[in-house]
Amino acid sequence: MSGMRYEFINKLAVIVNRHFLMTETAGQNFINFTLTGTLNNIFYKNMNALVFNEKGKAEEVLTLSRVNLETLQQNEIKIQTIASPINPNDFMFIEKQYRLVPVFPQVAGFEGCGYIIDNNGDTNFPVGSLVSFRHKNVWAEQVNVPKEKLILLPANFPIEKAAQLWLNPLTAWALIEKSEAKPGEWIIISAGASTVSKLIIQFARQKGIKTIVVVRDNKQTDELKSLGANVVITDTNLDEIANRITAEINNEFVKCFVDAVGGELTTKIIPTLSTNGKIICYGLLSSNNVSFHNSTVIFKLLSITGFGIDNWIANKSEIELNVIWEQIIKQVGNNNFKMNVAETFPLTDHKNAITKSKTKTNGKILFYINQD
C-alpha cells in the first residue's frame, strides 16, 4: 500500500473512531475490527476465503484464496465475519452429499457471526450491530446475508456463543417443543454427548423436563450431569438398556425419545415409552434399520416422526420465531449456559482446524476471522 493511501486510511479511521466513541459499545467493538480489515477493502475488493473447486474431503480440496464478494442484493446485509464453527453439514456440502449443491468455485461454511458493515439502507439493521446468521459462503472475511437469516444480538453477547447460535440451539429448542413434554415428564436422548444433546439437556432443565441421556461411554457423565442431565446411561449392553431405563424412571411418564442414532438402540428403547409417547428421529448415526412390533405402537398410541430444522422454521410465523429467538438469546447468553469451544483457528490454518474437528473434542472448533 502506498504511503498516501495508508495515510488516508489512518485519517479515515480517526474520523470513524470519533463517531463511534459517541455511540454504544457495539459501535466501539465494530470499529476495532473494521480498522484492521474493512477499511482496507474500500480499496481492495477481493478478500480471503476458504474455497473448493471440486467435491472431496475438506482437508484435500479447500484452499485459502482471494475472491470477490458478490454484489449486495436488495434483501441482503453485508457482514464482516468474526467467527464460524465447523459443523458436520459443512463437510457434507464440500463432499457434495448435502441438500444444497455447490457451484464452483464455492466458498465453504454455513454459520457464523459478525458485525454489519453495510445495512443496504435498512435502519432496522444498524451498522455496527453484532449478528448471528446461517447462510452459505461464511468462511470468508465478508459475506452477504439475506435479512431473514440474521439475528440481531446484544453488543456484549459472547462471540463464541454467537458464532454457533443459529443452528444447534434452535434445533435443540425445536426438538423439545416438538416432544410436547411437560414439566416433570421424561425425555430420552440418544447421542447424549453431542452438541445438540448438551443443549437439549440445558433447555430441558430450565423447563423442568427430566432427561435420560444415552452415551457410548461414561467419560462425559460428570459433565452431562453438571449441565442438568438427571440420568446418564451407556449403550454398551443393549439387552439391558430397557430394564435400566424402566428402573430409573420409577413408573413416571416418559413422553419422548429424541433420537439421532436409530438401529438396534432405537429398537430397544421404543417399548420404554409411555402411552401417547413420541419418537422423534433427527439423525442417522447407525446404518441399521429400526424394528418394532405394531402392537407396541398401536396399544401405546405411539407416534414416530422425522424432524428437519428448515421444515420446522417454515411452519412458524415471523412473530413466533421472534419470540423464540428472544428466549434463546436470553437463556444462551447467561454465563451458566454452556457452549464449549475446544479451540479456535484462523483461516490460514484451516487444515489443522479441520483435522482437529474430526477428532473427539469437548466443544466446537471455530474459525476466527478478521481478528489479527
Secondary structure, 3 states (H helix, E strand, C coil): CCHHHHHHHHHHHHHHHHHHHCCCHHHHHHHHHHCCCHHHHCCCCEEEEEEECCCCCHHHHCEEEEEECCCCCCCEEEEEEEEEECCHHHHHHHCCCCCCCCCCCEECCCEEEEEEEECCCCCCCCCCCEEEEECCCCCECEEEEEHHHEEECCCCCCHHHHHCCCCHHHHHHHHHHHHCCCCCCEEEECCCCCHHHHHHHHHHHHHCCEEEEEECCCCCHHHHHHHCCCEEEECCCHHHHHHHHHHHHCCCCEEEEEECCCHHHHHHHHHHCCCCCEEEECCCCCCCCCCCCHHHHHHHCCEEEECCHHHHHHCCCHHHHHHHHHHHHHHHHCCCCCCCEEEEECHHHHHHHHHHHCCCCCCEEEEECCCC
